[in-house]
């Protein structure tokens, strides 16, 4: 138990530093995305999807062939070296091309860095230990996200936005030191009996299950509307806020508020909602907030309105929609769970980004109005998904009672 506690504390520190590094450069990514015309942003989402399609098989092959003790430090050293390179590229007056490369790189960095972290946690802690310690490890990450956003909001205009890449690189290297502390001692062998397959081979399995399709539909509508909101934010911020440093500081303050409110509500409201209100109501919160937010933007589009909407929307995702979505996977079989999460969390998620960005490019300033019927469909999907989750859970409970009697 002492070794488990020690490892969990170092893992929480590791998660803290990792998310602090990401949230240090995330606002800079958003500022870089505003270089040039907002109309080019849909191409950045398409570029992110294309790069992910190319790099995911390479990443999966490396994970399968290299031991975690070698692979994890290697991937973080690689990302830290990238950040140092970006420092030299971005510190002067970066070209539009360099800014766009940084935008895509940051999106890929987030996907892989977090995947590596939780993959290693699954190796280091067995099921019982994970149940005891994952809450505190996740809490460390939330504090890290707040720290990174707060650091960026304080430093962006003082030291220059591009210099934040060096701060993030140092945080990543510190995370590697924490990794070595977590890796001390015995790492259980938790090899899966599910054969390795490319995630797109699971698309057919997804299509055959109405329940998994509902989860995918919920995620797709979430990402499309998220992209609409993000691009509306970019359009309004570009005209109202000038300069990379000022934009970076603004986006960092938004991240700080989101993580602060999420932390408070995760502690005070998430458990109560899931226990008392149920999965259906918890799933409905995010599409309802999104519907109200887009309606407000359709009536009065302003920077203040989009900031309030984005903070409320992202907070609703973190404290309500995300834990409810994870509960939807509990009632499916192990291979279906693996298949659905792999496919939905990568291709459905990034594909929804690209689809939403393309649609926004067509509808432009009337995007909030177009988003309203999408939110209505999303509410219907949430109702269906919540009811099916309840029905599937009751089936599992009935089988467990029958098996024990």
N, C-alpha and C positions, 0 to 999 in steps of 0.2 A: 504493500500500500504506500509506503514511503517513496519508493521508486516511481510509482504511478503518480503520486502527488507532485513530485519534483518534475517529472516529464510533462505533466499537464501545465504547470506554471511556466515552464520554458516554452511549451507549445502556445500558450496564450500570449507570451511575449513575441514569439515568432509571428503569430497572426497579427498582433498589434503593429509590428514593424512592416510587415508585408502590405497591409491595407493603408498604413500611413504613407508608404512609398507610392502606392497607386493614387491615393487621394491628393497627394502633393502634385502629381502631374495631370490628373484628370481635368482640373479647371484649365490648365494650359492647353490641353488637347482641344477643349471647347473653344478657347480663344483662337487657336490656330485654325480651327474649322471656319472661322469667320473671315479669314484672309481671302480676298477675292469675293465673288458673288455667292450669296446664299443658294442660288440656283445650282451651284456645283456640288453642294452637300449630298444630294442623292447619289452622285457618282462615288463619293467617299464610302457611303454605306454599301454600294454594290462592290466597290474595291475591297472592303473589309470581308464581305462574304466570299469573294473570289480567293483572297489570300488564305482565308480559313479553310476552304475546300482543298487548297494545295498543301497547306502545312499540317492539317489534322492527321492525315495518314503517316506523315513523317514523324510527328510527335508520338503517335500511338506506337509506331515501330520502335522508337527509342525507349519508350516506357517499358515495352515488352522485353527488350533485349538487355537493358542496363539495370543493374541493381540500384535501388533507391539511394543508397549512400553515395553513389557516384553521380547519379543523374540529377538529383535535386540541387546540389551545389553548382553543378555545371550549368543548369538552365538559368539559375539566378545570377551567376557570374556573367553569363552571356547577355542577359537583360541589362545588368548594371553597366557592362561595356557599351551596349547600345546607347544608354542614357548619357554616358560620357561623350560619345560621338555626337549625339544630338546637341550637347552643350556647345560644341564648337560650330555646329551648323546653324544653330538658332540664335546664338548670342548677339550677332550683329543684326542685320535686317534680313530675316530669312526670306527666301524666295517662296512663292506660292506653292511650288512643287514640294519643297522641304516641309512646309507646314502641313500639306496634305499627307505626306509620308508619315509624319509624326502622328497625325490623327489616326490613321489606319494602324500604325504600330501600337499605339496605346490601347486600342480596342483588342488587339490580338494578345498583347501582354497581359491584360486583365483576365482574359479567358484561360490562358495557359498557366499563369502564375497561381491563380486560385485553384485550378484543377490539380496542379502538382501538390499544393498544400494539403488538400483534403484527401488525395490519394495516399500521401504519406501518413496522414493521421489514421487512415483505415489500416495501414500496416502496423503502426506503432501501438495502437490500442485495440484490445479485443472488444467484443460486443458489450460485456458488462462494464468494462472501464470506460468505454465511449459513453454509455448511458450516464455514468457518474460525472464525467469530465467535459463533455462536448459543450455544455451550456456555458461554462466558464471560458472555454477556448473561444467560442463564438463571441462572448462578451469582450474578450481582449481585442478581437477584430473590430468590433463596433467602436471601442475607445480609440483604436488606431485610425479608423476612418475619420473620427472627429478631430484627432490630433493632426492628421495630414491636412485636412481642410482648413483647420484653424491656423496652422503654420503657413499655408499658402496665402490665406487672407491677410496675414500680418506682413509677410515678406515680399509678396509679388511686386508691390509698388516701391518697396524700399531697396531691394537688391536687383530687381529686374526679373521678369517672368522666366527667361531662358535659364537663369542660374538655378532655378528650382530643380532642373534635371540632375545637377550634382547632389543636391540634398536627397533626392529620391534614390540615387545610386548608393549613397552612403547608408541609407535606411535598408536597402536591399542587402548590402554586404553585412550589416548588423544582423539581419534576419538569418543569413547563412550561419553565423556564429551560434544563434539560438537553435538552428536545425541540428548542429553537431551535438548540442546538449540534449536535445530530445532523442537523438539517435543512440545515445549511450545506453548500453545494456542490451537486453534481449528484445529483438523485434519478432513478434509472432509470424509464423508462416500462414498467411491467409489467402492462399491461391484459390481463385474462383474455379468451380467446375464448369463454368460457362465458357465455351470456346471463344477465342478472340475472333471477331468478325468486324468488317467495316460497318460504321453506324448506318449507312444507307441501305444495308441489306435488311434492316428491320422495318423499312417503310411498309412492306406488304403486311406485316404483322399488325402494324398500326391501323391500316385501312380496314382490317377485318374486325376490329373491336370498336363498337360505338362509344364505349367508355373512354378508351384511349384517344379516340378521335375528338371527344369533347374536351379532354385535357389539352390536346394539341390546338383545338379551336380557341380555347380560352387564352392560351399563350400567344397564338397568332394575332388575335384581336388586341391583346395587351401590347405586343411589340409594334403593331401598325399605329395604334393610337399614341404610343410613346414616341414614335418617330414623328408623327404629326406635331405633338407638343414640343418636341425638341427643336424641330425646324421652325416652328412659330416663335419659340424662344430666341433662336438664332436671328430670325428676321427682325424682331423687335429690339434685341440687344445691339445688333449691328448699327441700327440707326440712332440709338439713344446713348450708347457708351462707346468711347473711342480710345484706341490704343490697346496693345496686348496686355499690359500690366493691369490696367483698370478692368478690362473684361475678365482676366484671370482672377482678380480679387473678388469680383462680383460672383462668379461661378463658384469660387471657393466658399464664400459666405453662404450661398444656397446649399452646398453640400454639408456645411457645418450644421445649419438649421435642420436639414433632413435627418442627419444622423443623431442629433440631439433629441429631436421629437420622437424619432423611431425608438431610441433607447428607453425613453420615459414610457412610451406606450407598450413596448415589448414587456417591460417589467410589470406594468399596472393593468394592461387591458388584453393582451393577446390570449393568455391562458383563460381568462374569464369569458372572452368571446367564444373560443373554441369549445369550452365546457358547457356554457349556458346557452349561447345563441346558436351554436352548431356551425358546421362547415358551410352550409348553404349561405347563411347570413354573412359569414366572414368573407366568403368569395364575392358576395355582392357589393361589398363596401367600395372596392377599387373602381369597378365600372360605374357605380353611382357617382362617386367623386369626380370621375373623368367626364361623365355626362354634364354635371353641373358646371365644371370648369370650362368645358368647350362652349356651353351655352353663354356663360359670362363673357368669354372672349369674342363670341359672335356678336354680342351686343356692344361691348366696349373693349376693343383690342388695345392693350397698353403694356408697358414693361412691368408695372406694378402688378397688373392682373396676372401676367404669365408667371411672374416669380411666385406669387401666392399659390397659383394653381399647381406649379411644378413641385413646390415644397409639400403641399397637401397630397398630391398624387403619389409622389415617390415615398412619402412617409406611410401612406395607406398600403403601398405594396410591401414595404419592409415589415410592418407590424401585423398586417392582416392577410393580404393575398398570398404572400410567399409561404408562410407556415401552412395555410389552408391548402395550397397546391401540393405541398410535400405530403400532407395527410391523404391526398387523393391517390398517391402511389402505394400506400400501405396495404390496400385491399386487393392488389393484383399479384399474380405469381412472380416468382423471382426473375425468370428470364424476360417476361413481359415488362417487369419493372426496369430491368437493365436496358431493354430495347427502347422502351418509351423515353426514359430519361436521357439516354444517349442521343437519340434522334431529335427529340423536342428541344433539349437544352442547347443544341448546336444548330442544326439546319433549320428547324422551325423558327427558332429565335432569330438567327441572323437573316434567314429568308424573309421573315416578317419585317425586319428593319429595311431590307432592300425594297420590298414591295411597298411599304409605307412611304419610303423616300421617293419612289417613282410616282406614286399616286399624288403626293404632295406637289411634285414638280408639275403635274397636270392641272391641279385645282388651285394652287397658289393661295391667295389671301382668303379664299372662301373655305379653306381647309377646316376651320372650326365648325362650319355648318355641315360639311360633308361628314365630319366625325360623329355627329349626333346619331344618325341611323346606325352607324357601326357600334356605338355604345349601347343602343337599344338591343341589337343582336347579341352583343356581349352579355347583357343582363339575362337574356333568355338562355344562353349557353351556361352561364353561372348557375341558374336555377336548375337546369337539367343535370349538370355535373354534380351539384350538391345533393340532389335527390338520389342519383345513381350511387354516389359514394355511400350514402346512408343505407341504401338497399344492399349494396355489396358487403358493407360492414356487418349488417344484421345476418346475412347468409353465413359469413365466417363465424360469427358468434354462435349461431345455431349448430353449425358443424362441430364446433369445439365442445358444446354442451352434449351433443349426441355421442361424440367420441369418448367423453369422460364418463358417460352413464353406462 
